[in-house]
Amino acid sequence: MKVLTVVLLVSAGMALPAYAQEKAKAAKKGAGGDMTFFVTSVGKGNGADLGGLEGADAHCNALAKAAGSKRTNWKAYLSTTAPGGDAGVNARDRIGKGPWRNAKGVVVAGNVAQLHSGKNNINKKTALTEKGETVKGRGDTPNEHDILTGSDPAGMYSTAGGDTTCGNWSKSGEGSAIVGHHDLAGLKDTRHMKSWNSSHGSRGCSQDQLKSSGGAGLFYCFAAN
């Protein structure tokens, strides 16, 4: 009986570390499964030419899947414009109703209205990649805080005139796209510089031009629900 007891205790002792590891893996997977918002860890590599909204959405879904997400309805937070004064596509209308959580389970907004108000929780600490990593911002090397949106502060397509979406996300040369600052920081202490989704226009649409003003062709992804 004593021998059996010792064997059982040893077996249990050996199983505990393995159990702890599996529990940690499950917790990590659970956090990732609950993710409904992230900043792309990488762009598509061709500046602001994302292959249109379809290509951008596909990039969101591919990154999310690689990170372990089971969700399949990821949408890029991007607006588009239409010629002749016709209505474009609003980023805010593409992303569902919320709430949205980052890879660590932190809620960044409860609904569309809160997301586009001063009460959202998007900042450098919460605007994480699909891997749960911080995106480099102002003061880091390199600065990558310019996040492509093509949107005004309300999350709608811009009516300012000119190119605000790099040809509806099909250009990688001349043009411009509205970007936001995920870290809410810029050259000046103004409301535009502190905007997560509508800070200024990019210097161009190529990868090098995006880099020159503090970008990397990154964009926001939301799980539409």
Secondary structure, DSSP 8 states (H G I E B T S, - for coil): -HHHHHHHHHHHHHHHHHHHHHHHHHHHHHHHHT--EEE-SS--SSTT--SHHHHHHHHHHHHHHHTT-----EEE---B--GGG---B-GGGSS-S--EE-TTS-EEESSHHHHTSTT---STTT-BBTTS-B---TTSSS---EEE--B-TTS-B--SSS-SBHHHHT-SSS--BEEEETTS--SSSSTTTT-SS-SEE-S-SSHHHHHHTTEEEEEEEEE--
